[in-house]
Amino acid sequence: MIMLKKNFRKSMWSGLLAQSITTLNELEKTLHVNEPGLKEVVSRYPMRINPYYLGLIKNKGDAIYKQCVPNIKEIMDETGFEDPLNEEELSPVQGLTHRYPDRVLFLVSSKCAMYCRFCNRKRKVGHSKMVSSKSIQEGIKYIRAHREIRDVLLSGGDPLLLSNHEIDQILRELREISHIQIIRIGSRVPCTLPQRITPQLVKILAQYHPLYINTHFNHPDEITPQSTLACAMLANAGIPLGCQTVLLKGINDDPKIIKSLMQKLLTIRVRPYYLFQADLARGTSHFWTPLRQGIKIMERLQGHTSGICVPHFAIDLPGGGGKVPLLPAYVTGIKNNHLLLRNYKGIIYKYPL
């Protein structure tokens, strides 16, 4: 495991963030990584590894390492799409995607506590032009003018990397819009920089119920005493927590790993929500898994652990088609006015139509 200086553990979240690895020189000194071509990778797709997440690496090439350390494969294979979910075409104003009738995706931050190498927005995350105060105000103006919008998902980047004041201001403006019923926040901070979840932040968030947070854990090793505390603080404030895990080759594409992760999530009061097939973003093809592997994993969950542990396995369709859930084939046919159903043990049962 990477050893951290004592002040890393005691620093405020902003101090930890300031000590992040963002250059190849820092990467070489800390992890002894010096591979040809990484300069081009980092210039195209920014790197940030904060000391907390760095400290979760046990061995070079492990599940944590692969999520945060740049790889030359990111620029070797141009397969995939710059904008796999067609967000730009579905954005009536900069930073706001209106794909579904009653809800919008609203980008309010361009920064993350750790830049995931598999990110579906890696074309823009980490670049300052992604979000501005003007784009945020234009987004709020659009939401205010469209009464069909009842649900707003704040995303980025990571919304919880904004200052407390900025978060409070955005939430207040949204809550003042009469037709907004639900506010959701997509944040990986509880996993990648749990120190950001402070009593002051939680107090602000708790003023704007109903408020939901969907976080993002991909591996059991990401569930630590620090992330457990962060989730407990949010849950104790009445904020429901869900997890949107991404299926990633060489990281968690194994039924035992996913089962362990889902079970551990429940112990920290985070409900498994989605298990996503990785989006077809350019520069991420080395993380893609066959669809059949996701189906296999779902078969190993259903019936083998409690139902609350079982997420929806879904594809977010390329081109902005939306999310489609995928299920193993439990219906095997129809015979004599009965449905033939396969249970988790593979036994076929008849059920009248």
SVG drawing of the C-alpha trace seen along z (x, -y; Angstrom):
<svg xmlns="http://www.w3.org/2000/svg" viewBox="-53 -34 64 62">
<polyline fill="none" stroke="black" stroke-width="0.4" points="0.0,0.0 1.2,-3.5 2.3,-5.2 1.1,-8.7 2.5,-11.4 0.6,-11.9 -0.5,-15.4 -2.3,-13.9 -4.7,-12.2 -5.3,-15.3 -5.6,-17.8 -8.9,-19.4 -10.3,-18.2 -9.1,-21.3 -5.6,-20.6 -5.7,-17.0 -6.9,-18.1 -4.1,-20.7 -1.6,-17.9 -3.0,-15.8 -0.7,-14.2 -1.4,-16.1 1.9,-15.9 4.1,-13.1 7.0,-14.2 4.9,-13.7 3.6,-10.4 7.1,-9.1 8.3,-10.2 5.3,-8.7 4.4,-5.5 7.6,-5.1 5.5,-5.3 7.5,-6.5 6.0,-5.1 6.5,-6.5 3.5,-8.4 1.9,-9.4 2.7,-13.0 0.2,-13.0 -2.3,-11.1 -2.3,-13.6 -2.3,-16.6 -5.5,-15.3 -7.1,-13.7 -6.1,-15.4 -4.9,-13.5 -5.6,-14.0 -5.0,-11.5 -5.5,-12.9 -3.5,-11.6 -6.5,-9.8 -7.3,-7.8 -3.6,-7.2 -3.4,-5.6 -5.9,-2.9 -3.5,-1.4 -2.0,1.8 -0.1,3.0 0.8,1.5 -1.9,2.5 -4.6,3.3 -8.2,2.2 -7.6,-1.2 -4.4,-1.8 -6.2,-1.1 -9.0,-3.6 -6.7,-6.5 -3.3,-6.1 -3.2,-7.1 -2.5,-4.4 -1.1,-4.7 -4.0,-2.7 -6.2,-5.8 -4.7,-7.2 -3.8,-4.0 -7.3,-3.0 -9.7,-5.5 -12.7,-3.2 -15.8,-4.7 -17.3,-8.2 -16.2,-11.5 -19.7,-12.1 -21.1,-8.6 -24.5,-9.7 -24.9,-12.5 -25.2,-15.0 -24.1,-18.0 -26.8,-17.5 -29.4,-17.2 -28.2,-20.4 -30.5,-23.4 -28.1,-25.5 -24.4,-24.8 -24.0,-22.2 -27.7,-21.2 -28.9,-18.0 -32.7,-17.6 -33.0,-14.0 -36.0,-12.8 -39.4,-14.6 -39.5,-15.5 -35.9,-15.8 -32.6,-17.3 -28.9,-16.7 -27.3,-19.9 -23.4,-20.2 -22.3,-22.6 -18.7,-21.6 -15.8,-20.8 -13.5,-19.2 -13.3,-15.9 -11.4,-14.8 -9.9,-12.0 -10.1,-11.8 -11.4,-8.3 -9.6,-7.0 -12.9,-5.4 -15.0,-8.6 -17.7,-8.9 -17.1,-12.7 -13.3,-12.5 -13.5,-14.7 -14.3,-17.7 -13.9,-16.9 -11.0,-18.8 -11.1,-21.5 -12.1,-24.9 -14.3,-25.8 -16.7,-22.9 -18.7,-25.0 -18.9,-28.7 -21.0,-30.9 -22.7,-32.0 -23.6,-28.4 -24.9,-27.7 -27.2,-30.8 -28.3,-29.9 -29.2,-26.4 -31.2,-27.7 -33.0,-30.1 -33.9,-27.2 -35.2,-25.0 -37.3,-27.9 -38.9,-28.4 -39.8,-24.7 -42.5,-23.7 -42.4,-20.1 -39.1,-19.6 -39.7,-18.2 -36.4,-16.5 -32.9,-18.0 -29.7,-15.9 -26.6,-17.9 -23.5,-16.5 -20.1,-17.5 -17.3,-17.0 -18.3,-16.6 -20.9,-19.1 -19.6,-18.5 -16.2,-20.0 -17.8,-23.4 -17.5,-25.6 -20.2,-25.4 -21.5,-28.8 -21.7,-27.8 -23.6,-24.6 -26.0,-26.4 -26.6,-29.1 -27.4,-26.6 -29.7,-24.5 -31.5,-27.5 -32.2,-28.8 -33.5,-25.4 -35.7,-25.0 -37.3,-28.4 -38.6,-27.0 -42.1,-25.8 -42.2,-22.9 -39.0,-21.3 -39.9,-18.4 -36.7,-16.4 -33.0,-17.4 -30.4,-14.7 -26.6,-15.0 -24.2,-12.7 -21.0,-12.6 -18.0,-10.3 -16.7,-12.3 -17.9,-9.9 -15.7,-7.3 -12.7,-9.3 -12.4,-12.1 -14.7,-11.4 -13.1,-14.1 -15.1,-16.6 -18.3,-15.4 -18.1,-17.8 -20.7,-18.7 -21.0,-22.2 -21.7,-20.7 -24.2,-18.2 -26.1,-20.9 -26.4,-22.8 -27.6,-19.8 -30.2,-18.9 -32.0,-22.2 -33.1,-21.1 -35.1,-17.9 -36.2,-15.9 -32.5,-15.6 -30.9,-12.4 -27.2,-11.5 -26.1,-8.9 -22.5,-8.0 -20.1,-5.7 -18.1,-2.8 -16.6,-0.2 -14.6,2.1 -14.9,3.3 -11.4,1.8 -13.0,-1.6 -15.2,-1.0 -13.0,-2.3 -13.6,-3.8 -13.4,-7.2 -16.0,-6.5 -18.2,-4.7 -18.2,-7.8 -18.9,-10.1 -21.9,-8.0 -23.1,-7.8 -23.1,-11.6 -25.2,-11.9 -27.6,-9.1 -28.0,-10.5 -29.1,-13.8 -31.9,-12.0 -30.3,-11.9 -31.0,-8.7 -27.8,-7.2 -27.7,-5.1 -24.6,-3.7 -24.0,-3.6 -21.3,-1.1 -19.6,-0.7 -18.6,2.7 -14.9,2.4 -12.5,5.0 -9.8,6.1 -11.3,4.1 -14.6,5.6 -15.8,7.9 -16.1,10.8 -19.3,12.1 -17.5,12.5 -16.2,8.9 -19.5,7.4 -21.4,9.5 -18.9,8.4 -19.2,4.8 -23.0,4.8 -23.2,6.4 -20.7,4.0 -22.5,1.0 -25.6,2.0 -23.5,2.0 -22.7,-1.6 -26.3,-2.5 -25.8,-2.9 -28.4,-1.2 -27.1,0.6 -28.9,-1.2 -27.3,-0.6 -24.6,1.7 -23.7,-0.1 -22.2,1.4 -19.2,-0.9 -20.1,-3.7 -18.4,-3.6 -16.3,-6.7 -13.2,-7.2 -10.1,-6.4 -11.7,-3.8 -12.0,-0.7 -9.5,1.2 -12.1,1.1 -15.0,2.5 -16.5,5.9 -18.7,8.2 -22.4,7.8 -22.6,11.5 -20.3,11.0 -22.7,8.5 -25.6,10.9 -23.5,13.7 -22.8,11.4 -26.5,10.7 -27.3,14.4 -24.8,14.9 -26.5,12.2 -30.2,13.0 -31.2,15.5 -27.7,15.8 -28.0,12.7 -30.8,10.5 -32.8,8.7 -31.8,5.3 -28.2,6.2 -29.2,6.6 -28.8,3.5 -30.3,2.8 -27.9,3.9 -28.3,1.3 -26.8,-0.2 -26.9,-3.9 -27.5,-3.7 -25.0,-5.4 -26.5,-8.4 -28.7,-9.5 -31.2,-6.7 -31.4,-6.5 -31.0,-3.7 -32.1,-0.2 -32.2,2.5 -30.9,5.9 -32.0,9.1 -30.9,12.8 -33.4,14.9 -35.7,16.3 -38.6,16.9 -37.7,20.0 -41.0,20.6 -44.7,21.2 -46.3,24.7 -50.0,25.7 -51.0,22.2 -48.2,22.1 -45.2,19.9 -41.9,21.8 -39.7,20.0 -36.1,20.8 -35.2,20.0 -31.8,19.0 -30.8,22.7 -31.7,23.4 -34.9,25.4 -37.8,24.9 -41.2,24.1 -44.6,23.8 -46.8,20.8 -50.3,20.4 -50.8,17.5"/>
</svg>
